[in-house]
Amino acid sequence: MSHALLFGNHLAAQSRSRLNFLWSKVFQQLHLGFVEMLDADKRGAIGVGFPKHSADGKRLGLGDKCRLFAEDETTLERFAAPQRLARLSDYVHCTGIRPVPDKLLGYAVYRRVQPKTNPKRLARRYAKRHGVDLATALNMTVELRAAGENPAYPLSFRYCDMLKPSVALPFIRLQSLSGGQTFCLWISKTATADPVVGSFSAYGLSSVATVPEF
């Protein structure tokens, strides 16, 4: 398996807010590339790794490094990460493609986590079903039951009044390629001793496939 190291020392001195901003810019470009390289079954051949990923309280974050992995060097050459990130070259250092070292710390699964109770996501579904825009769906009153039905349930609610989910995971703020909405891509990490071969999503993530840690 080959890899390309994308983030380097240029980002080390950045503040957390600045780093989060750069993550959004960088990963938006990577996401576009991952989408372009999906096969007919929407499976990707490039996985991402975040060696400084932390979900530990105050140190919550992705750090300042991202690695891309593929089974062969040709796939990463086609992806052409340095060209995709050329506009960010003052802040991002791209190395050449290198083989994965023999000595590893183990493997990890980097998976997308989607809160089921995200009010904006639920409102977006409601808007699509009822032919209204997102702002209307968020703020309109949705009837839950008739007045004479079970009083244990409220009569109505608004999506904008729902509590936003609290997810103790690092995330990247992205813009949807289809609808243009801004959303959070929460990323979890699960360490494992053994490799698992599989495909990756349009975000370079997977619920089963591993990438090497070193």
Secondary structure, 3 states (H helix, E strand, C coil): CEEEECCCHHHCCCCHHHHHHHHHHHHHHHHHHHHHCCCCCCCECCEEECCCCECCHHHCECCCCCEEEECCHHHHHHHCHHHHCHHHCCCCCCCCEEECCCCCCEEEEEEEECCCCCHHHHHHHHHHHHCCCHHHHHHCCEECCCCCCCCCCCCEECHHHCCCCCCCCCEEEEECCCCCCEEEEEEEEEEECCCCCCCECCCCCCCCCCEEEC
